[in-house]
Structures are given as structure tokens and as C-alpha cells.
């Protein structure tokens, strides 16, 4: 034990410019060897964040899986979810826990409208077309919210506090967000695996042409999937609002991480979104603690590039939605 | 039952069908033969609404169907076994069969139909929880047929159902077609086994370069010199 701490003390001596990036990893290993209590705390924070990240990626991966559309509007959907919960709570005093289902409904409708107006007319066009159209939706929605509610950060006034379990702090806001995320993911799984609609969605994701041949109304599956994907973003955004301040542009950060998660887990893959979300959540929390500044985000991008180089189909790629 | 009148269709700017006339009557087996690239598959895809005709008309039971999307055409009772099968390869055999039933009546009868399909194709029952993509070509073809039958078609369209199959499986496919027909389903089929097909068919059409060039009863086509020379390799 003493030996290890003396190693830690001697670190700054050997670390030159590069040491700044190496030392944190060494420190991490030392903490693991010493079984520092902080690790457990970080693990809990990472899992709490990761679960919510998984939910932000779920709608994105679902829309991609079914119709090969890279939906940049997803970031806007997240923000609309946050503002719906906030608005319902500040104007009519609706509890944020009821605001989240409301956000799901609002976003489902918004998703269907956005799909019918922007994606469906160009669904057969090459992929970059839908990417640009949905990016346009992102800008329009962000600016719209900025005009309506100012660019200032907002927050849902909830004093939920935290619980302490064996020396580990669990903020209630994040805990509820995680539970909502897990519940939602289980519900989506049940929808896809146990209902006729779910089977049709999986079939359309697997083989669009086959879906048309058997008589599935594919345009309808498209807008329903887009609506469900947006509703998932609404629930994710609403859950994030439980524990974080947000502004019209908060969605972008989450969107970028969601894309990394989707690539890491495998485009269109559900288990991929879940595992990818946890990995990114853990990297962000551990990286934020050990690494200087925003280096954690660099690590996430390195992982992203590494995935594309080594296993471009992602961890669970090619196994269907 | 089904009538194509001077149908023109194709992909983007390239016209493949230059005015196709074709008729299928209730209860018939009609064969469409022709060399590769003649436009047989394009014709089948156009009937099912995967492609829209640029000119001409398609009517089913006297009603125009040429502007309808595929799912409406399936609802009318036309179901196709596509040439490249288009199975849901990542899903189970049972899921594939259940997805074959999309109309209201097909959905309400699907449990009975499923039992019937498993009787007709015992291999599919053995493999019902297996992913469709992991099965052999012959099994996949049987699954495609069974999936189409789950849709309770009145008119079954078969596009090269025996392509790439071993001889005894080809025989099995023809047996199924015979059985299906005996149950009162009208059949329109494209086949490369010309002799066998024409023997089975009530009537046949010969297609060349996007047009129908000959139409007669199956037996008459079998005895026609130009058909013998071009398709029977004698």
C-alpha cells in the first residue's frame, strides 16, 4: 500500500508534456489496485448516465434500423422533450413525472409531422438527402425554441436530493431518470418482440422489399417508427431535465454522443444501443474525474474512430434490429 | 380476373415493358416464359405495385389497380413469391410465416393457416425457431411459398419458384403449385423449366424484349416449333 502511494507521489517527476495524459491512467490503475471507494461512486455515476445515454440512442438506432435514415432532428426532439417537461411544470404546475409521458405524446405527434413533411417525400433518395433535411429541422427547432424561450439555461425545479447507500451517493433525479430509461427500453423491447406491429417493424427493418411483397403498409410503418423514435427522444429529454439544466442547444451534445453509441453498438441494434450507452456513460464519468478538462470527449471520439477502423459494423452489428 | 392492357413500365428512364397484354382467368394456371431480360420479372413487379406502369392499365376483377401501393394489391388478394425471395432472413421461420398474414381475414385465420403450412412443409415446423437466413436454398424457397400462402391469396404469382433448386426440390415445388391450384387458387407463374411449366399450365405467354409475342394453351406452345427451338433446346 505504502509502496503504491509513493509511486503516485513520484509521478509528476517523470511526467513531461506527455505525462499529463499518461498520469491519469496510471492514477486510475493505482486506484483500482488500492480499491479506492471513489471507484464505486464513479461506477454508479457512470451507470446512471449510461442508462440515459442508451435511451437517447434508442430512437436514433430504431429509425436508422427501419428506414436507413440518419436523423439529425433527434437532437431537436431531445430538447423539445426537455422544454415540454419544463413548460408543463412552470406554467400549469404539472409534475415532471407526468410531464415525461406528455413529452412522449407531444414528440410522437411532432415526429410523425416531421417525417411526413421532410423525410417521406425523399425516402427513396440517397441517404445524404435525409441527413441534410433532418439537420435543417434541428436548426429550425433549436432557433424556434431560442426565440420563444431565450437562449438562457432553464431548469425544472425539483429538489429530489440523494440517497446514500454504503457510502455511495445516488442523486435521486438521476436514479429516476435511469429507472425511466430502463422501463422505457423494456417497453420498447416488448412492443417489438410481442406485438404484431412490432413484428411488422422488425420485418420492415430486416427487408423492406419483402415487407412490401407480403403487404405491410411500409409508409405507415415508416411514420409510426419515426413517431416512436421521436417519442423515445421525448422521454429521454424529459428524463435528462430531471437532473440537468438545459438550453436550446443541449440536444447537440447528447446527439453527438448518441451517434457514437449507435456506431459503437451497431447501427440498428437494440442491445448495441444499451451496451454502447453504458460504455459512453462510464467513459464520460471516469474520464471526467481522471482526465484534464474535456479530454473525456476526446477519448469518446477516439473510441468512435477506433470502432470505424476495427469493427465498423459495431459491437452488435449485423444482427438485425 | 387479372388483365394487363398495353402496360408500359421500367426503371427510371429505361423502359422495359413496351406494351404488355396479358390475361389470367379465375381458376387458371397461366405461365409466362421468355429468355433472360425479356421483362418477365418486371411484369410481375408491376402487377404487384412494386413498380408503377407509365402507361396502360392493370385491372383485377374489373377494378383498376395500376396506381395502388403493394399493400392494397395484397389486400385485393394478389400475393407474390418474388424471384429473389426477399425473406426476413434475420427473423425466425415462424415470424416469417406470421408476417405473411397482413389482411384482416388472413390475420384472423393465421393460427389455422400456420398449422396447415406446417403440415404442407414439415421441414418448416422443425425449423420454426431457426433464423430464416440460416436455412438451405430449398428450405428458403418453401418458406417463401408458405409465407405467400399465409396471405390467403386468390391469385398467387410465382416468379421463378424453382430457380437454383436441386431436381427433386423442383419436383416438390411443382407439387405444391398443383396442390395450391386444386384448393382453388389461381396461379400466374414465371418459370425456367419451360417444359414442365407448360405441361402444368392451362395457357402460356411467350415474352420477348418487353412484349408478348405468342399466347396459346400450354400444350399448343409445347408443340410450337419456335418455342421448341428457343426454350426447349431441341
HADDOCK unambig.tbl for C-alpha pairs under 7 A between the chains (distance, minus, plus):
assign (segid A and resid 200 and name CA) (segid B and resid 99 and name CA) 6.84 0.50 0.50
assign (segid A and resid 203 and name CA) (segid B and resid 88 and name CA) 6.03 0.50 0.50
assign (segid A and resid 206 and name CA) (segid B and resid 88 and name CA) 5.73 0.50 0.50
assign (segid A and resid 206 and name CA) (segid B and resid 90 and name CA) 6.55 0.50 0.50
assign (segid A and resid 207 and name CA) (segid B and resid 86 and name CA) 6.69 0.50 0.50
assign (segid A and resid 207 and name CA) (segid B and resid 88 and name CA) 5.77 0.50 0.50
assign (segid A and resid 209 and name CA) (segid B and resid 86 and name CA) 6.49 0.50 0.50
assign (segid A and resid 210 and name CA) (segid B and resid 86 and name CA) 4.56 0.50 0.50
assign (segid A and resid 210 and name CA) (segid B and resid 87 and name CA) 5.95 0.50 0.50
assign (segid A and resid 210 and name CA) (segid B and resid 88 and name CA) 6.88 0.50 0.50
assign (segid A and resid 212 and name CA) (segid B and resid 70 and name CA) 5.89 0.50 0.50
assign (segid A and resid 212 and name CA) (segid B and resid 71 and name CA) 6.48 0.50 0.50
assign (segid A and resid 213 and name CA) (segid B and resid 70 and name CA) 6.70 0.50 0.50
assign (segid A and resid 213 and name CA) (segid B and resid 80 and name CA) 6.47 0.50 0.50
assign (segid A and resid 214 and name CA) (segid B and resid 79 and name CA) 6.95 0.50 0.50
assign (segid A and resid 214 and name CA) (segid B and resid 100 and name CA) 5.36 0.50 0.50
assign (segid A and resid 214 and name CA) (segid B and resid 102 and name CA) 6.97 0.50 0.50
assign (segid A and resid 214 and name CA) (segid B and resid 148 and name CA) 6.89 0.50 0.50
assign (segid A and resid 215 and name CA) (segid B and resid 70 and name CA) 6.02 0.50 0.50
assign (segid A and resid 215 and name CA) (segid B and resid 71 and name CA) 3.89 0.50 0.50
assign (segid A and resid 215 and name CA) (segid B and resid 74 and name CA) 5.26 0.50 0.50
assign (segid A and resid 215 and name CA) (segid B and resid 102 and name CA) 6.00 0.50 0.50
assign (segid A and resid 216 and name CA) (segid B and resid 71 and name CA) 5.65 0.50 0.50
assign (segid A and resid 216 and name CA) (segid B and resid 102 and name CA) 6.38 0.50 0.50
assign (segid A and resid 217 and name CA) (segid B and resid 71 and name CA) 5.43 0.50 0.50
assign (segid A and resid 319 and name CA) (segid B and resid 90 and name CA) 6.89 0.50 0.50
assign (segid A and resid 320 and name CA) (segid B and resid 90 and name CA) 6.12 0.50 0.50
